[in-house]
Amino acid sequence: EALYGPSENPSNFRVKGWRENPNFFTSVCFSTTAVMEMAIHAKQGDQLEVMGMLMGKIVRSTFHVLNVFPLPVEGTETRVNAQSQANEYIINFLETQRASGVTDYCVGWYHSHPGYGCWLSGIDVGTQSINQQYQDPFLAVVIDPHETIATGKVSIGGFRTYPEGTSAGNGGPRA
């Protein structure tokens, strides 16, 4: 089955089913390469958070993360500060990808939580909400390199935020 991005305009991109149903996306498939690159990048950060972008496609209700690229950002133990330098880097990277014939799309972002699990902090929720407002469909991924090493299993989670006015229970407007 073909993998699609917005320019191929399959029915789910024309209809934008995720706008009517915030539970539209049901799964994420990661290539081995993407998982390994995120894990290596997160491990290199040691105690500091790292951040990067997810490249791939979307088929129906599934994000397919095929590759990633790290961002030159400043991390601390509890947050990553992506400044205008990172935005410029993203634009240049994506332009270079297109010029070289790569057809993957930027489908989200990832960052690490070294030693404190895979979840979205309040700041992460705000970042993801903004990304979904302007770049939807968009996915947030968190990877914990310390838990990955300790357990021998990749500790990773994929997240989206509920649009304002909806609730998790029914995907419809809040009363």
C-alpha positions as CSV (number, residue, x, y, z in Angstrom):
1,E,0.0,0.0,0.0
2,A,1.3,3.4,-0.9
3,L,2.3,5.9,1.8
4,Y,1.0,9.4,1.4
5,G,1.8,13.0,2.4
6,P,-0.4,16.1,2.0
7,S,0.6,16.7,-1.7
8,E,-0.7,13.4,-2.8
9,N,-4.0,14.4,-1.3
10,P,-5.6,11.1,-0.5
11,S,-9.1,11.2,0.9
12,N,-8.0,11.6,4.6
13,F,-6.1,14.7,3.7
14,R,-8.9,16.2,1.7
15,V,-11.5,15.5,4.4
16,K,-9.1,16.1,7.3
17,G,-10.9,13.5,9.5
18,W,-8.7,14.3,12.4
19,R,-10.3,17.7,12.7
20,E,-13.7,16.2,13.3
21,N,-12.4,13.3,15.4
22,P,-9.4,14.0,17.6
23,N,-9.0,10.2,18.1
24,F,-8.6,9.8,14.3
25,F,-5.0,8.7,14.5
26,T,-4.7,5.3,16.1
27,S,-1.1,4.2,15.7
28,V,2.5,5.0,14.9
29,C,4.8,2.7,13.0
30,F,8.6,3.4,13.4
31,S,11.3,2.2,11.0
32,T,14.2,0.6,12.8
33,T,16.4,3.3,11.5
34,A,14.3,6.1,13.0
35,V,14.1,4.4,16.4
36,M,17.9,3.8,16.4
37,E,18.7,7.4,15.4
38,M,16.4,8.8,18.1
39,A,17.9,6.4,20.8
40,I,21.5,7.3,19.8
41,H,20.7,11.0,19.8
42,A,18.9,10.8,23.1
43,K,21.8,8.8,24.7
44,Q,24.3,11.4,23.4
45,G,22.4,14.1,25.3
46,D,23.1,12.2,28.6
47,Q,21.3,14.1,31.3
48,L,20.2,16.9,28.9
49,E,17.1,16.8,26.7
50,V,17.6,16.6,22.9
51,M,15.2,17.4,20.1
52,G,14.7,16.5,16.5
53,M,12.1,16.2,13.7
54,L,10.2,13.1,12.4
55,M,10.2,12.4,8.7
56,G,7.7,10.0,7.1
57,K,4.2,9.6,5.7
58,I,0.7,9.0,6.8
59,V,-1.6,6.2,5.7
60,R,-5.1,6.5,6.8
61,S,-5.0,6.7,10.6
62,T,-1.3,5.7,11.0
63,F,1.8,7.9,11.2
64,H,4.8,6.1,9.6
65,V,8.0,7.6,11.0
66,L,10.7,6.5,8.5
67,N,13.6,8.8,9.5
68,V,14.5,11.5,11.9
69,F,17.0,14.4,12.0
70,P,18.4,16.0,15.1
71,L,18.1,19.7,15.7
72,P,20.9,22.0,16.9
73,V,19.1,23.1,20.1
74,E,20.1,24.0,23.6
75,G,18.9,21.4,26.1
76,T,18.7,21.4,29.9
77,E,17.7,18.6,32.3
78,T,14.0,19.5,31.9
79,R,13.5,21.3,28.6
80,V,14.8,22.0,25.1
81,N,14.9,25.5,23.8
82,A,14.4,25.6,20.1
83,Q,15.3,29.1,19.0
84,S,15.1,30.7,15.5
85,Q,18.4,28.9,14.6
86,A,16.5,25.6,14.9
87,N,13.7,26.9,12.7
88,E,16.1,28.0,10.0
89,Y,17.9,24.7,10.2
90,I,14.6,22.8,9.7
91,I,13.7,24.9,6.7
92,N,17.1,24.4,5.1
93,F,17.1,20.7,5.8
94,L,13.6,20.2,4.3
95,E,14.6,22.3,1.2
96,T,17.7,20.2,0.7
97,Q,15.7,17.0,1.1
98,R,13.2,18.1,-1.6
99,A,16.0,19.2,-3.9
100,S,17.6,15.7,-3.6
101,G,14.3,14.0,-4.4
102,V,13.3,12.8,-0.9
103,T,9.6,12.6,-0.7
104,D,9.1,12.1,3.0
105,Y,7.3,14.8,4.9
106,C,7.9,16.3,8.3
107,V,5.2,14.6,10.3
108,G,6.3,15.6,13.8
109,W,9.0,16.2,16.4
110,Y,10.7,14.2,19.1
111,H,12.6,15.0,22.2
112,S,14.0,13.0,25.1
113,H,13.1,12.8,28.8
114,P,16.4,11.4,30.2
115,G,15.3,9.3,33.2
116,Y,11.8,10.5,33.8
117,G,9.6,8.6,31.3
118,C,7.6,9.2,28.2
119,W,4.9,11.8,28.7
120,L,4.2,15.4,27.6
121,S,5.0,18.1,30.1
122,G,2.9,21.2,30.3
123,I,5.4,23.0,28.0
124,D,5.4,20.0,25.6
125,V,1.5,20.1,25.5
126,G,1.7,23.8,24.6
127,T,4.3,23.1,21.9
128,Q,2.3,20.3,20.4
129,S,-0.9,22.3,20.5
130,I,0.7,25.0,18.5
131,N,2.3,22.6,16.0
132,Q,-1.1,20.9,15.5
133,Q,-2.7,24.3,14.9
134,Y,-0.3,25.3,12.1
135,Q,1.1,22.0,10.8
136,D,-1.5,19.4,11.4
137,P,-1.4,16.4,11.2
138,F,1.6,16.5,13.5
139,L,2.9,14.0,16.1
140,A,5.0,14.4,19.3
141,V,7.3,11.6,20.3
142,V,9.2,11.3,23.6
143,I,12.0,8.8,24.2
144,D,13.7,8.0,27.5
145,P,17.3,6.8,26.9
146,H,17.9,5.9,30.5
147,E,14.9,3.6,30.8
148,T,15.7,2.2,27.4
149,I,19.2,1.2,28.6
150,A,17.9,-0.1,32.0
151,T,15.2,-2.3,30.6
152,G,16.7,-3.3,27.2
153,K,13.4,-2.1,25.5
154,V,13.0,1.2,23.8
155,S,11.0,3.5,26.0
156,I,9.1,5.6,23.6
157,G,5.7,7.3,23.3
158,G,3.7,9.1,20.6
159,F,1.3,11.9,21.5
160,R,-1.2,14.3,20.0
161,T,-3.2,16.9,21.9
162,Y,-6.9,17.4,21.9
163,P,-8.0,20.6,20.2
164,E,-9.6,23.2,22.3
165,G,-13.3,22.5,22.7
166,T,-13.0,18.7,22.5
167,S,-12.7,16.0,25.2
168,A,-10.9,12.7,25.2
169,G,-14.0,10.6,25.9
170,N,-16.0,11.2,22.8
171,G,-13.9,13.4,20.5
172,G,-16.7,15.8,20.2
173,P,-17.2,19.3,21.6
174,R,-17.1,19.8,25.3
175,A,-20.3,20.6,27.0
